[in-house]
Amino acid sequence: MIKVVKFGGSSLASAEQFKKVGEIIRAEESRRYVVPSAPGKRSPGDTKVTDMLYKCYDIAVKGNDFTTEFDGIKQRYNEIISGLGLDMSLEKEFEIIRSCFIGKAGRDYAASRGEYLNGKILAAYLKYDFIDAADVIFFTEQGTFDAEKTGKILGERLAHTDCAVIPGFYGSMPNDTIKTFSRGGSDVTGSIVASACNADLYENWTDVSGFLIADPRIIKDPEPITTITYKELRELAYMGAGVLHEDSIFPVRKAGIPINIKNTNAPDDPGTMIVESTSQKPRFTITGIAGKTGFAVINIEKDMMNAELGFGRRVLEVLEKNGISFEHMPSGIDTMSIIVHQEEFEKKEQEILAGLHRNVHPDTIDIETDLALIAVVGRGMKSTRGTAGRIFAALAHSHINVKMIDQGSSELNIIIGVDEKDFAAATKCIYDIFVTFQL
């Protein structure tokens, strides 16, 4: 059995955390390939090493003295080395990084050094081989991930390596410069490694014991999610549910590899299993609730719009010309509502309104702002009657007005629009009706 294990920044923030990680990896011989993040916060008031690197590099690019900031980064790593009792030095690496900062090697290069240096330490601590991600993970000239080249070269390399540490977050461009994934991209690296070696399981270790049904900042001690499908996760991640980088789903999903979200500080907790499909019946009708604020709605009314060929295309053409993507588009016979991110829309508001008048000649256009969207997601919803009715009854009982309803054809989710001021209350009453009252 082969397991790929990825550890987040909080799991590798200090020597003590490194020791926990070491115990976890050594507990099972199947944990052969390890993907580390850069050191995270050791305490709430601490700074992540990635942020320290960004700050240090920005100072260096301006030609200013960055000695103090750079020494702070060196101290973080040297404390970990000392705490682990390792006989190693990163001084040569630090000198190379310092020279590259002065030479303006790029912010991607600067940020990637956090994972690179942590990978060096972890490999020495575990006595595993170190594989630089720049040698095995590749991007195209356009900056997109090159899955074909990466799969071939990384797969061959791992086939001849029993145990290895591969730093997360970055790879290389065709001109050999460093390119990073978006923030939190070590999750993506772990998924890529799992796919390349045909792993049986991808374990993603963090500081929480898997996913929760709702945001703990809104719901006190929400129930955990034991099993979730890729489709459900995609819906929840899109609406803001954290824990796992959204793009990390695709490489393992394509290969049919399950993901297990685990807690470094509570390794015996089962965590959350993410799978392609499952015969297991969910504990509750819903799997999870997630939401976002900061949306605006463009309401367009025109008599007989349904009979006007190309009406919808001309509406969306206006948004496209102004560089605005839409989130949802519920419609009626003579009405169409376009939901967009408010911050983006406000910058182009008048250009968009003028364009809509020119393109579709509406009877009226009305704009609503400060909208929150809440996604109620669950594979159990499809086979349970009255799910939507229970949601709307719960909201009505709490005197919350529903401004928008959108349900996908898969019946996997229902998205509800409410005023931002009602966001927390709406989330709570939906959680209560499906979870609290069922316990």
N, C-alpha and C positions, 0 to 999 in steps of 0.2 A: 504494500500500500504506500502511496506517495501523497504527502500533504505539503501544500505550500502555506506558509504562515507569514502574515504581515502584522507588524506591530506599529501602532500609532505613536505620535510624539510623546504623549503622556506616559506611555508604557516604557519609554526609553529616555526619560528626562533626567535621570540620575543613576549613580552606581547601584543604589538599592533597587531601582526599577529594573536595571539590567540583570541583576541577580534573579529577580522573579522570572524574567523572560528566559534566562538560562535554564532555570528549573523546569519551566513549561516545555521547552524544546527538548531537553534531555529526557523528559518523562516518556516520550514516544519516539522510537527510531524512525517512524514514518515521517516525522517533521524534518524533511531533508533540505528544503529550500526556503530561505528566510528573506523577507523584504522589510527593511527598516525605514522608518521616517526619521526626520531630524529631531533632536531633543526638544520636547515641548516645555510647558510651564511646570515648574516644581511646586509652585504654590499659586493661589489666585493673583497675587501681585507681581508674579514673575513675568519674564519676556521669553517668547519662543525664539529659538536660535535662528529660524528662517527670517523672522522680523529683524533680529540683530544683524544678520547678513545684508538684508536689503538696506538698512540704515547705514551700515558701514560702507557699502559700495556706493551709495548715493553721495556720501561725503567725499570718497576717493575720486569719483568722476568730476567733482567740482574743483579738484586740485588741492583740497584742504587736508590737513593732518588728521588721519583716522586711527592713529596709534591706540588711543584710549579704547575706542570701540572694538578694534581688532583684538586687543589684549583681553577684552571681556569675553570674546568668542573663544579664544584660546583657553582661557581659564575654565570655561564650561566643560570643554573636552578633557582638559588635563585633570580636572576633578573626577571625572568618570574613570579615566585610566588609573588614577591613583587609588580610587575607591575600590576598583576591581583587582588591584594588586598586579596589574599587567606590566611586563617588561617590554614596553614599546614607547616610541616617541613619534609624534606627528610633526615635528619641527620642519622637516623637509617639505611636507605637504603645506604647512602654513606659509612657508616662504614662496612656494609656487603660487598659492592663492593671493598672497600680498602683491606679487608682481603682476598677476593677471588683473587685479583690481586697479592697479595704477595704469595698466595697459588698456583699461576699459573693455574687458572681455564680455560684458553684457550682464544685465540683471538676472537672466536665466542661469548663466554660469554661477553668479554669486549665490543665488538661492539654492542651487543644486548641491553646493558644497556641504550643506547641512546634512543631507542624506549620505553623501559620499564619505565624509569623515566618520559619521556614526556607523556606517557599514564597515569601515576599516576596523574600528574598535570591536564591533560585534563579531566579526569574522575571527579576530585574534582571540577573543574571549571564548568562543565556541570551538575554536580550532577547525573552522570550516574554510573552504576556499573563498576568495573574494573575487567577484566578477563585476567589473565596472559596467554599470548600465549603459554608458556611452558606447560600449563595444558590442552590445547585443540588442539594444532597443533603438529603433530608427524612425525618423520623420522624413517626409518628402520635402522637396524644395518649397512647396506651398505651406509647409508647417503642419501638415496633417499626419497622424500616426500611420506608419507604413507597416500594416499588419502582415503582409506576405513576406517581406524581407526579414522582419523581426522573427516571425514564426520559424522560418527556415534556419537562421543563424543561431537564435537563442535555443531552439530545440536541439540542434546538433551539439551545442556547447553543454547543455544540461545532460544530454545522453552520455557524455563522457565525464561527468562530474557527480560524484556520489552525494556530496553535501556542499551547499554554497550559500553565501550571502550576496544578494543583488540589491543595491540601494534603490529605493523608490523615487518617484517624482520626475525623473528626467531620462533623456536619451540623447541622440546626436542627430544633427542635420547632415545632408550630403557633403557639406563643406567642413565637416568635423566640429562645428560649433555646437555648444550645448543648447538643448531645447527642453523646456519643462512642460509637463501637463499643467492644467489649471490647479489652483490651490487644493490640497487634499489628494493630489494625484498619485500618491503612493498606493492608494486603493487600486488604482488602475494598473499600476505596475504589478501588483500582486496577482491580479486577474490575468494579465498577459503571461506571467511566468507559469501560472497554473495551467493555462491553455497550452503553452509551449511544451510542457513536460507531461501532458495528459494526466494531471493529478486526479486523485480520487476525491479530494476535498480541498477547498480553499478556506483556511481559517483566518479570519480578520479580527485581530486582538486589539481592543481599545479599552476605555475606562468605564464602559457601561456594559451590563449583561444583556446585550441585544437590543432589539427595538421595543418600544412601548406603544400601546394602543393610541395614546394621545400625548401631547406636549406636557411634560411634568411642570413647566412654568405656569400652565393653565390648570391642569388637573393634578391634585395632590396624590402621589403614589399610584399612577395609572398602572393597570395590569400589563404584564409583558406579552409580547407576541412570540409564541413558541415556533410556529412554522408560517412562512409567508411565501407566496409564489413570486416569480420574477415580475409578472404583470402587475400584481398588487403593489410590489415595491416600487415599480416604475411610476405608478400613479401617485403614491405617497411622496416619493422623492421629488417629483415634479412640483408638488404643492408645498415643498419646504421641509419635509421630514429629513432629519440629518442622519448621523452615524456613518453612512457609507456614501462615497463619491458616486454620483449618478451614473457616470460613464463606465464604472468598473463592472457593471452588470453584463455588458455585451460580450466580452471575450469568453467568459465562463459559460454564459447562457448558450452561446453557439456550440460550445464543446460539451454541454450537458453536465457541467461540474457544479455541484451544490456549494453554497457558501455558508459558513457557520460564524456568526458574530459572537465573539467571546470577550470576557472581562479578564484582563491581566491580573487585576487585584482580587478576583474571585474566580479562579480557574475551574472550580468544580461546578459552577452554575452552568446549566445547559445552553444558555444563550438563545439565539434565534437562528433557525435553519432557513435558508433561502433556496427554494427548489423550483424546477421547471413546472412540475405539477405534483399533486399529491392526492391520495385517496383518503387522507386523514380529514375528518370533519372538524371545522373550526370550533373553538370553544364558544365563541359568540357569533351572532349573525354577521357582525362587521369585523374586519381584521384591523383597521386603523382609521384614525381621523387626522387630517393635516390641513393646514390652511395658510394663506398669505393675505396681507393687507396691501394697500397701495394700488388699487385698480380704478379705472374710470370706464364708464359705459357711454357709447355714442348710440343714441336711439334714433333711428331713421324711420320716418313714416311716409308712405306714398300709396295712394289708392291704386289698386290693380298691379302692384309691383310683381306679384307672382306670375302675371301674364307677360311681363316685360323681359324678353330674352337677353341674357347677359347682365342682368341687373347686379347680381352678387359679384360677378367678376369685375365690373366697373367700380364697385365700392372698394373692393380689396386692392384694385390697381392704384387707387389714391394713397392707400396706406403704404403700398410697396414703394411708390415714388418718393415717399417721405421717410423711408427707412424704418417704418413701424410695423412690428409683427403683432398679430392679434392672438388672444388667448382662447376665446370662445366666441361663438356666433349664434346664439339662439334667435329664432325668427318666428314670425306669424305670417298670415296671409298678406297683410299690408304693412308689416313692421319688420325691421331687422335691427338687432342690437349687437354692437361690436364691442367686446371687452378688451381693453388694452392696459398696459402699464401706465399709470397716471403720470409718473415722472417723465417718461419718454414722450407721452402725448402732449403734455403742457408746452414743451419746447417747440412743437410744430402745430399747435392747436389751430390757429387761424388759417394756415396753409392747407391743412386737412379739410377744414370746414368749407373753404372756398373751392377746393378741388371736388368735394362731394357735390356741391351745388352745380358745378360745371358738368360733372360726369353723369349724375343721375337725376337732377332736378327734383329733389324731394319736396313733399308738401311741408314737412317740418323736420328740424333736427334738434334734439334735446340732449344735453350732456349731464350725466350724474357722476359725481366724484366721491372719493373716500369710501370705496367699496372693498369689502373683504370677501374672499372666496374660500369656501370650506369643502374639502373633498371627503366624502364618506365612502370608504373602500372595503370590499370584502367579497370573496368567492362564494360565501354563504348567502349573499343577497339574492343571487339568481334563483335559488331554490326555496326562498322564503317569501311567502306572500305578505303584502302590506308593509314592506320596509319603508317605502317612500311616505306612506301614510303616517307611520309612526314618527318619522323624522319631522314632518310638518305639524303633526299634532303636538309634539314636544316643543317645537319652536313657538307655536301659537299659544300654548299654555304659559310660556315664559314671556309672552307679549313681544316677540321678535318678528319683525316684518321680513318676509322673504322677497328679495328684489329680483332674483334670477334663479332659474333651475335649468340644469343641463345634465342629461344622462347619456352615457355612451351606449352603443348598440350591444356591447358585450354584457351589459347589466352588471359590470364589475364595480362601477362607481356612480355616485350621484354628486354633482357639484352644485353648491348652493351659494348664492350671493346675498350678503347682508351688509348693513351699515358697519363701518369699522368699529364704532362704539359698542356694537353688539357682538363682536367677534368672540371674545372670551366666554360670554354668557351662552352664546349659541353652541360653541364647542362643548361646554360643560353639560348643557341639557341633552345634547345628542349622545354624549358619553354615558350619561346617567340612564337614559332610556334603553340603551343596548347593553350596557355593562354593569353599572352599579346596581340597578334593579334586578339583574339576573343572577347576581352572586348569592 
